[in-house]
Amino acid sequence: MKLFRREQLRLLMLTVSILLVTAAGQVFAAQNVILIVGDGMGFEHVKAGSYYATGQAGQLAFEQYYKCAVTTYPLGGGAPDSAAAGTSMATGYKVPNGVISQASNGSPYTTILEYAKSMGKSTGLVSTVSIADATPAAFGAHEPSRSNTTNIINDYLYGSKPNIIFGGGSGSWSSSQISTAQSLGYQYVTNYSQMAALSPTTQYALGLFASGDMTYEYDRLPSNTQPHLSQMASTALSILSNDPDGFFLMLEGGSIDHAAHSNDLNRVTREVV
């Protein structure tokens, strides 16, 4: 397993492209970047998910790809929270637990989403938990505390302005923030049917599908109107792929972490797969 150190990761995100070499020796730059984050997902979670889905280990689709690793420990060492780990992935910098993509003096660390935006690419944040939670915030906000939910939302609206914002957490948004989003051009949707009706030519879409975190897959009933992560991803891709300059999309399975905190194997495995 290769270990990308901080400066290598920063270079990767600065270019927002991965150099690929074909069998014929041709080198080209990827136009689009999709980053899928399993929040709290470790090697044993992956193994459990594979056993649940296929009856044996090592069979999930993403396990078949090239593997590398990035360190996500916080500044000062120890176990990271989602803010520090998300910042490591989004910026290549280490921060203390709880800090969202900024230095100790308050200056922002540019995120891969912001680099993509500066290159003219469309961008998106999608999560199964509150869209203002630490992981998505690390890609689109800069705050001294992950608890600054109101400020994180304002950072999205007035700062990074992702083209797609899909997830839970409507209870964290004030009515004025939702109105502001609409005045900035966001089409606001609150359930799967409304999301599915969005035109692929939509420029900005805000989907808030639960007051808090979205319902665990294990607990979904047929009457549930929330979209699945796969459906949010599909809609996001249908919109973002219309940008001829390409796109950056962060997809988070955020409920893996929450289920793991409770040692809830049934919900962990369903969220992994």
N, C-alpha and C positions, 0 to 999 in steps of 0.2 A: 504494500500500500504506500503510495507516495504521500508525503506530508507537505502541503503547500504552506510555506511560511508567510508571514504578514505581507512583506513587500511583493512577493509573487502574486498573492491574492489581490493586492491593490492594483497591480499591473493588469491582471485579468479583468478587473472591474472597470479600470480606466478605459480600456479598449472596448469593453462590452462585446467582445467577440472571442470565440474560441477557434484557434487555428486547427483545421482538420486536414489530415493527409489521406488521400485516397490511395488505393492499390497502385494507381498509375503514377503516383508521386505528386499529384496536383494539390495545391494548398489553397484553401479559400476561407473566408471569414463568415461565421454564422450570422445571419441577419436577425434572427429572433432568439431570445433567451427565455426559457421557462424554468423557474427555480421552484421545486416542490419541497416543502419543509414539513417533516413529520415532527411536530413539537413534542419533545419528551420521548421520542422514539429511539431506543437503543437497539443493539444487536439482538437481544433476547426478545424484544417486542416484535422485531421483524421475523424471527424464527417462529414465534408463537402464531403470528399472522399467517405464515406460510403453512404451518401444520393445520391451522383452522381451515384454510382455503383449499389445500391440496392433499393433506395427509402426510406431507413430508417437508423437510427443510430445504431452503434454497430455491424455491420454485416461483416466488413472486416476480412479476415482470421486471421491476426495477433492479432486482438482484442479478439480472443477466448483463447489465451494462458495465462499462469500464468503471472501476472503483478508485477513488482517491479520498483524501480526508483533509479536514481543516480543524485546527484546534479552536475550541470555543470557551476555554476557561476565562474567567473574568480577570480584570486587572488586579494583581495581588494574589492570584491563584485561588484554588478551591473549586467548588462546584458552581457552575453558572446558573443564573436564572434565564428566563427567555429574553429579557432585555439585553443582558450582556452577550448571550449566545447569538441573538439576532443581530446585534451590532457587529459582532465579529464577522458574521456572514455577509451583512449588508455593506460594510465599510472596510473590513480588514483591520480595524483597530480594536484594541482591548479597552474596555471600560469597566468600572465597578458594577456589581449587580444593581439593577434598578435604573440604570442610566440608559437613555435612548439616544444613541448616535451623536454624542457630543463630547468634547474634551472637558477637562476639569475646569478650564477657564470660561466655559460656556460657548466656545466657538464650535460650529457644527462640523461633523465629519461627513463629507459628501457620500451619499449612498449610491449603490449600483442603479437604483431606480432613477435617481437624479442625473447620473451620468447618461443613462439611456435617454432621458428627457432632453438633455442638452444636445444630444445627437439627432434630435428630431423624431425619435421613436415614440410610439404610444406606450403607455404603461398601465399596469393593473395590480391591484391587491385583492386577494380573495382568501377568506378564512371561514372555518366552521365555528369559530368562537367570535367574540366581539371584535369588530374590525379595528377598534382602537386599542386592542390588547397589545402586549409588548412586541410580539414577533412582527406583525404587519407594521406597527409603529416604527420599528427599527429601520424599515425601508423607506418610510415616507414622512418621518417627523424627527425633531431634535428637541429633547426635553431632559432636564436634570432628574426627573422621576417618571417612571412608568405609570404612576398614579395620576399624572396630570392629564386626565382623559379629555377634558374640555380643550386644553391647549393642543393636544395631539390631533384632535379633529380639526381645529383651526389651522394647524400646520398642513393638514391635507388640503384644506380648501384654499388657503392663501399662499401656500408654499409649493409643495410637490405636485399638487393637483393631478393625481392619477386619473386616467381616463375611465378606469373601472374600479369601483369600490363595492365589493360584495362581501357580506358576512352577517353576523349578528350584532347585537349591541345598540339597537335603536333607543333603548332607555338612556343611553349615555349622550344622545344627541338632543339638543334643545330644539324647540320648534323654529327658533330663529336661525339655527345652523342648517336645518333642513331647507328652510326658505332661501338661505344664502346659497346653498348648493344648487337649488333650482334656478336661482337668478344667474348663477355662473354657467348654466347650460346643462346641468345634470338632469337626466330623466330619473325620477324617483320611483322605485318599485318595492313592493313589500311581500310578494309571494311568488311561487314558481310560475303561475300562469302569466302574471304581468312581466316577469323576467323573460319568459319564452317568447313573448310578443314583441320584445325589443327588436328593432330593425338592425341588421348587420352594419348599416351605415350610421348608427348612433355614435356620436362623438364622445359623450360622457354619460355614464350610468352609475347611479347610486342605488344599491340594493341592500336594504336592512330587513332581514327576514325573521328576527326574533328580538325580544326586548333585551335578553342577555345572550348567553351562548346558544347556539343552535342545538336541536335535539340530537342526542346520540343515535347513531344508526340502529343500535340494538333496540331502542325504544320507539322507533318510528312506527306509527300506525298509518293505515291507508288514507285516513282523513287528514294527515299532516300536509300542510300547504307549503312547507319549506322546501326549497330545492336541495338536492344532494350536492356534495362537493363536485362530483363529476359533471352535474348539470350546470353548476356555476362556472366551472372551467370551460365547458363547451360553449356557453354563451359568451364568455369573456374572449375566447379565442376567435369566435366568429366575428366579433367586433374589432378586436385588435389586429387581426390578420389583414384588414383592409388598408392598413397603413403601408404604403410602398417603401417606407424607410425602415420598417420592422417594428418590433415591440419587445418589451420586457414584462414578464408576468410572474408574480410571486403567488404560489398556491400553498396554503397552510392547512394541514390536518391538525387543527389545534386541540381537538378533544382527546387525542391519544394521551397527552400529558395529564389532563384532568382525570381520566379513568385510571391512569397509572398511579396517581397520588392515592387513590382508594384501593389499590391492588385489585382492581376489577378486571379480571381476565376476559370475561365475556365482552365487555365494552371496548377494552383495549384491542382485541383481535378484530372486531368489526370495524373499528376506526382505522386500523392499519390497512385492511384490504378494501 
